[in-house]
Amino acid sequence: MSRAEEVRALRAKGISIDEICERLGAYERNQRHEVTRVCRKMGKPATDEEKHVSIARGQLHDNDWADEYIREKTEGRFIRVSDYKGMDERIILKCTICGNEQDTSFATLRSSKKTRCNYCYQIELEENQKKREQRKEEERHRRAVEKADAMKVKACSGKQIELSFCRSCGLALMSNATWCSTCAKRRDNKNRELKRRIKIKKALVDSDITLDGLIKRDGCRCYLCGEECDREDYIERDGAFIAGNRYPSVDHIIPLAKGGKHSWNNVKVAHRICNSLKSDKG
């Protein structure tokens, strides 16, 4: 019989929470709140008399303890407004910065995540949005100044100057170029990726191929070098997933560039670095 089942069986017989804790040794393990939670869920919560008994024993936390706990967990960001009723009950906290009051579960303070003020968080989001818009406006102003300066050079030089502007960002170019170097590189990468996707789509045979499915079929060993792949070899930076050299990948035995098909009998697991070094050599 589990601990929760024992608590329910004893409580159903009319035994007090204090006596249940004595029998099961909950006081020694500081687990009275768990017994109280089970009783509350079965519709037989602690009575006022039982709470007074627990306070006398020093087993039930009071408002002074709650104030110190809240101050420690929130680093002084919040203070208590409503009375503390238990670890699993809700409580009203007041932000010491903006004065906003919010209703939250006391149990959330026990998690590793910091408790944040909803109003302060909204203000922070709005300020970040304003900063982003300000940076965009400064960038547009910088390009407009460069464009105006370039026009002055053309007007005052007395010579015929070939002047053009980048079609993407509007940067002034002292040549007949259509794109600046940064936008041209970005455009080439986009076209290259588009061609690659078109090639895969034309060669598509089995649309249900996934890395997880391939590992389930063949295991997580690189077929090129024979060593195990590491699914933990990756990092996340600014929301982007960056795979390491030993991370597994789907490799086409006969490359798509040489007429291979995107089918189950033409794919195997390979290290990302092995797949990259192999390229389209086949």
N, C-alpha and C positions, 0 to 999 in steps of 0.2 A: 504494500500500500504506500502510495506517495505521501509526502508531507502535507500537501493540500488536501488530499482525501482524508487523512487523519484529523486535520483541523475541522473539516466539514462534519465528520462523524461525531467528534466531541461536541461541536457547537450545536448540532442537531439534538443532542441529549440535554441541552440547557446549561452546559458548563460555561463558566465565565471565561473571557479572553485571558484574564490574568492567570487562571488555573491552567488553561490550555498551554500558555507559554511556560509555566512551571513544569508541566508534564513533558513537553517536547524539548525543553532546554533552549527556548528561543531567547530568553533573557541573556544567557551566557554568550550567545552568538550575536546579540544585538539585532535580532530579527523580529521584534514584536510588530513592526509595521507590516511585515509580510503576513503574519497571522491576522492582523486587523483587515488587510485588504481582502483576504479570502472570505472572512466573515461578512464583510460589506457586500461582496459580490453575491453571496448566497442569501442576502436580504436580512441578515442579522448583525448589523453594525454594533460597535461598542456603545454602551449606554453612558450617560453622564457619570453615574456612580463608578463604572469601570474606568473611565478616563481619570477621575479623581484618584483612584487607587494607583494608577500607573504614574501619575504626576508625583504622588507621595513616594513612590519607589524610585523616582528619577528616570524612568524609562520613556516617558513621553516628553518630547521637546516642547518648549514654551516659546513665547514671543521674543524673549531676550536671546535665546539660542538662534531663532530664525533671523533676527536682525544681524547677528554676527555672521551667520552662514551666508546670507544674501550679500553682505558687504565683502566677504572674502571671495565668493564666486563671481561677482560682477565687478570686482576691483573698485568698489565705491560708486559705481554708476547708478545703482538703484537703491531705494529705501522702501521699507514695507509700509503699506497703507492699511490693508485689512488684516484681521487677526489670523495667525497661523493655526491651521486646523489639522494638519497632517502632511506627510511627505507626498501623498498621492492626491491631495486636494489642490484646488486652484487658489491663487492669491493675487491681490492687486499690488503692483509695484509702481513706483513713481520715479521717473528719470530725474536725476539731480542736475542735469544740464538744461533741459527744456521744460521740465515740470510736467511732461505728459504722463498720464496714468494708463496702464494697460493691464488687462487680465491675462494671466499666464498660469500654466501648471507648475507647481513647485518642483515636480520631478524633472522638468527641463533644466533646472539649475545644476542637476547632477551630471549632465552630459558634458562632453569635452568642448562642445560648441559654445561660443560666447553668446549670452543673452543680449540682444540689441534692442534699442528703442525704435519702434516702428516710425515715429514721427521724425526722429533724427536721421534714420536711414533714408526716408523719403527726401529729406532736405539734402542729404549727401548725394543722392542720385540726381537731383535737379542741378546741383552745383557742378557735378561731373559733366552733365549734358551741356551746361553753359560753357564750361572750359573747352569741350570738344568743338562747339560752334564757334567759340572765339579763335581757336587755333585754325579752323577752316577759313574764317574771315581774314585772319592775318596772312594765310597762305595766298588767298585770292588777291589781297592787297599787294603782296610782294610780287606776284606775277604781273599785276597791272602796272606796277612801277617799272619792272624790267621791260615790259612792252613799250611803255612811254619813253624810256631812255633809249631803247633801240630805234624808235621813230625819230628822236632828236638827232641821233647819230646819222641817220639817213638824210635828214633835212639839212644838216649843217656841214656835211662832209664835202659837198660839191661834186661828189662822184655818184655814179649809179651803183648802189649797194643791193645785192640780192638778199632780201629779207623775207623770212617766212616764220610761221608760228606752229608749234606742235599741235596736231589735231586733237590730242587727248587732254593735255594739261594747259595749253595756251602759252608755253614758254617761248620767248623770242629766240629765233635761230638765225645766225648770220650765214645762212646758206639756203640752198633750195630743198633741204631735207623736209620731210613731212612729219617725222616723229623725232622727239628728243631721244637720247641714248637710253634713258630709263624706261620710257614708254615703249620704245622699239623692242627692247628686251622682253618686257612684259607681254607685248603683242605676239612676239615669236613663240614664247613659251605657251601662250594660249592656243595658237594655231597648231603647234606641235601636239599638244594634249588633245585637241579636237580631232586631228588626223588619227591619233592612236585609238581614240574611242570609236571612230568610224570603222577602223580596221578590225577592232574586236567585235563590233556589232555585226559586220559582214561575215566574220568567221564564227559567230556564235552558234553553238550546237546545243550545249547543256547550260541552261540559264540558272540551274540550281547549285552550281559549284561555289562552295564557300571554303574558307580556310579551316573552320572548325570541322566541316564535313570531311575534308581531305585528311586532316590529322586523325579523325576518328577511323578512317579507312586504312591509312598507311602508318600511323604513328607519327611521333614528333621528331624524326631523324632526317637530317639532310641527305638526299640521295646522291648529291654531288661529292661531298667530302666524307660522308659516313658518320659524322658526329651529331650529337643531340642538339636540337634547337632549344632556345631559351625564350619562353613566352613572357618572361618578366623583364626582358632586355628592351625596355622602352622608357621614355620620359614624356611627360605632358607639360608643355610650356605655352602659357597664354591661351589655353584651350585647345592647342594643336597637339596631335598625337605624333610623336617622333620615334620611329622604330630604330633599334640598334642593329649592329652587324649580325648578331646571332639570333635575331627575331625570325620566326618562320614566315615563309611567303609561298604563294602559289606559282610554280615555275612550269612553263610549257616545254615539254621535251623537244618537240619540233616547234621552233618559234613561230609566232603568228606572221612575222615578216617574211617567213619562208614557206608559207602555205599551211602551217599547222592549224589545227582546229581547237577551239575552246571546248573540249570534251573531256569526260572523266578518264578516258584511256590515254590522254595526252598531257595530263597534269600530275605533278608530284610535289612533295614538300621539299623546300630548300631554304638554306639560310638567306637572309636578305642580301648579304655581301656576296655569297656564292652566286646567287641569281643575277646580281648586278654585274659581276665579273664575267659571267657566261654571256650576258647580253643576248644578241641574236645569232650567236655562232652555231648553236644547235649541237 
